[in-house]
Structures are given as C-alpha cells and as structure tokens.
Amino acid sequence: MGFNKGGGGMGNMNQMLKQAQKLQAEMARAQEELQTKTVEASAGGGAVQVVINGKMEVVELHIKPEAVDSEDVEMLEDLVKAAINEGLRKVQDMSASEMGKLTGGLKIPGLF
C-alpha cells in the first residue's frame, strides 16, 4: 500500500486547499468592504430616513419635524422601526449579493 507518485490524489487535494484558502481570503476582504458600505431606507414617504452600514449599525437617523406628533408617538415609533427594518433587509440583500458573486450562488452555512 502507499500513495501513487504522480497520481492525482494528493495534488488534487493540495489544489483544492489552495482554492479554498484563496476563496476564504477573498470572502474576508469582501466582508471588510461590506462593513464600510451603507444603505439608505425610509418610511412614511421620507418622514423617517435611516442610513445603516454593513455592520448593521444605524449611522444616521433623520426625522422630519412634521412626523413628530406628541399626540401620536406610536406612529413615529412605527415609522422608525419600519425604516430600520427596511435598512437591515437591504444590508442583508447587499451582503448576500456580494458573497454570492464569490461563491457562485452557493450557500455556505455560517457566512451569510
């Protein structure tokens, strides 16, 4: 028993490992780039606007004065939640799209 010299066994494995390491490095770089990107979302016809980065952090929140009604605070709360949730969905879509480019659409558990 033994390994065939010049056969494909170990060479193919080494090549696969190199490709996997290259993909891992590209994905790490893409994730770093994603963290610097932002998306914008709004609710209530622009009454509430939010900017969220790739780390899923709210970096800007703008509320038009006409959206502030002391008699209806719940409406403002709903608009803020809706804008933030829309922004988070956009970040997830952006992330899935960017990672999909690298993985050829393959869903890899734990990455996104």
C-alpha positions in Angstrom: 0.0 0.0 0.0 1.1 3.6 -0.5 0.4 6.6 -2.5 0.9 6.7 -6.2 3.6 9.1 -7.1 2.5 11.4 -9.9 -1.1 10.2 -9.4 -3.8 12.8 -8.9 -4.7 12.1 -5.3 -2.6 14.5 -3.1 -2.0 17.0 -5.9 -5.8 17.5 -6.3 -6.2 17.8 -2.6 -3.5 20.5 -2.4 -5.0 22.4 -5.3 -8.5 22.2 -3.6 -7.0 23.5 -0.4 -5.3 26.4 -2.2 -8.5 27.3 -3.9 -10.4 27.2 -0.6 -7.8 29.4 1.1 -8.0 31.9 -1.8 -11.8 31.9 -1.6 -11.6 32.4 2.1 -9.2 35.4 1.7 -11.4 36.9 -1.0 -14.5 36.5 1.2 -12.8 38.1 4.2 -11.8 41.0 2.0 -15.4 41.3 0.7 -16.8 41.2 4.2 -14.4 44.0 5.2 -15.5 46.1 2.2 -19.2 45.4 3.0 -18.8 46.8 6.5 -17.8 50.2 5.0 -20.7 50.3 2.7 -24.1 51.9 3.7 -27.7 51.6 2.6 -30.5 54.1 3.0 -34.1 53.4 3.8 -37.1 55.4 4.7 -40.7 55.2 5.9 -43.7 57.4 5.8 -42.9 58.9 2.4 -39.5 60.0 3.6 -40.7 61.3 7.0 -38.1 59.0 8.7 -34.8 58.2 6.9 -32.1 55.9 8.1 -28.6 55.0 7.0 -27.2 51.6 8.0 -23.7 50.3 7.5 -22.6 46.8 6.6 -22.0 46.1 10.3 -25.8 46.5 10.7 -25.3 49.7 12.7 -27.5 52.7 12.3 -25.2 55.5 11.4 -27.7 58.2 10.6 -31.3 58.8 11.5 -33.4 61.7 10.2 -36.9 62.6 11.3 -38.8 65.4 9.6 -40.5 67.7 12.1 -43.9 67.0 10.6 -43.5 63.4 11.6 -43.3 64.4 15.3 -46.8 64.5 16.8 -46.9 64.4 20.6 -50.5 63.1 20.4 -49.3 60.1 18.3 -45.9 59.0 19.4 -46.7 55.4 18.4 -46.9 56.4 14.7 -43.4 57.9 14.9 -42.1 54.8 16.7 -43.6 52.6 13.9 -42.1 54.7 11.2 -38.6 54.5 12.9 -38.9 50.7 13.2 -40.1 50.3 9.6 -37.2 52.4 8.3 -34.6 50.5 10.3 -36.1 47.1 9.4 -36.1 48.0 5.7 -32.5 49.2 6.0 -31.5 45.9 7.7 -33.1 43.9 4.9 -31.2 46.0 2.4 -27.9 45.3 4.1 -28.6 41.6 4.2 -29.5 41.6 0.5 -26.3 43.5 -0.3 -24.3 41.1 1.7 -25.9 38.0 0.1 -25.4 39.5 -3.3 -21.7 40.3 -2.8 -20.9 36.9 -1.2 -23.0 35.2 -4.0 -20.6 36.7 -6.5 -17.7 35.0 -4.8 -19.4 31.6 -4.1 -21.2 31.4 -7.5 -24.5 31.4 -5.6 -23.5 28.5 -3.4 -25.0 28.9 0.1 -22.2 28.3 2.6 -23.5 27.9 6.2 -22.3 30.4 8.6 -21.2 33.0 6.0 -24.5 34.8 5.4 
